[in-house]
Amino acid sequence: MTTSPQPKTRRRLLVAGVVVAVLAGIALDTTVVETGSEHDTRVQAFNPDAYGTETFPAIREAILAKAVPATELAPAVLADPKAAVAKYGTASTTGAIFAVSFTATVGNGKSGIYGLTVEGLPADIKLRIQTGPAINDTVLRDAPGTIEFGAFKNQIEYQDAGAAINRAMKAAVLDGIDTANLTGKTIEVTGAFRMGGNPKNWFITPAALVVK
């Protein structure tokens, strides 16, 4: 005579069945994410330095393509800043940006910022260049006119992108140069500056720099 399972045994079997069913459901609803894959949240998080390294070469090419000789740009800026912006500049909410090229003699410097003398440039123009160690402003980010705030999650990412582009420029352009001892040397520069309230004040961030 066969004896039916006792109540406790039946309960155990029932609980075990429910557990197996739940585990099976969890397995079906679970996605395995490989480290480094496109679904890895660590990959999806914004990496400023990777962005800067990837983006700077195209920014440099854009500045090289748009650069105007300083001796051509200066008279235009002094004569009619608005017309100069329309002809040569890139619009920006914090001041139009100009790409410019020149050969200069480097004057005295402090904290990596040097005064420059360019033959044929009007004396009214105060020309300076920043060479680090700190590279400030977001001129390089804004110079092409194609990198927009809407492409980033928030203002922090947008600012981080600008700072990372500056670091990428420094690594690619300036790190091989003795920027602490440029006084008296001749340099060839292509770079950009933001025209604020004073069109006579040009503070250059380089995109390319060669010491002659």
Buried (B, 14 or more C-beta within 10 A) or exposed (E): EEEEEEEEEEEEEEEEEEEEEEEEEEEEEEEEEEEEEEEEEEEEEBBBBEBBBEBBEEBBEBBBEBBBBBBEBBEBBBEEBEEBBEEBBBEBEEBBBBBBBBBBBBBEBEEBBBBBEBEEBEEEBEBBBBBBEEBEBBBBBBBBEEBEEEEBEEEEBBBBBBBBBBBBBBBBBBEEBEBEEBEEBEBEBBBBBBBEEEBBBBBBBBBBBEBE
